[in-house]
């Protein structure tokens, strides 16, 4: 998850985190360094978290990741959470039918 506005050409979204809800639970892992009150700098890597979800099969892992992304909330920082949700909702992704142009095509659908 990056502190970027994916709907605005992925511009950085630095600033102070006021509200934060991390996902968790069964089959979800989050690696991060952020916390409420943390200030995201415009001068360094915009990655704020890695979210890992797994399941017994692809469908279960996707369902787990969807739940985790729904739980993840950062305010007022803009993040790529919404982009990941869009990706997971595409039939082509669910079916594993993707190419190197997949993200570009998802972005064009707007």
C-alpha angles and dihedrals in degrees: 000000000000131000092239136119100239091185090058103052092285095287113178117265106205124172145096119312109232100172128027133174115178122204119240145149136094115001096359126113127180124194111193147136099207130106137166106294094026114134117222109216122222089216102067142047111312095218110121102170146002113219117198122189128176141180143170089274141004095274093052092047091050091049090050092049092048089054091047093051091049089054094047112095129169122174139228091353118095113230142178092252090107091052091054090049090052091050093050091050095057116102090217090059094045090051092047091242100137137132137189087276095056098103092043089054093048089053092050092055091075 
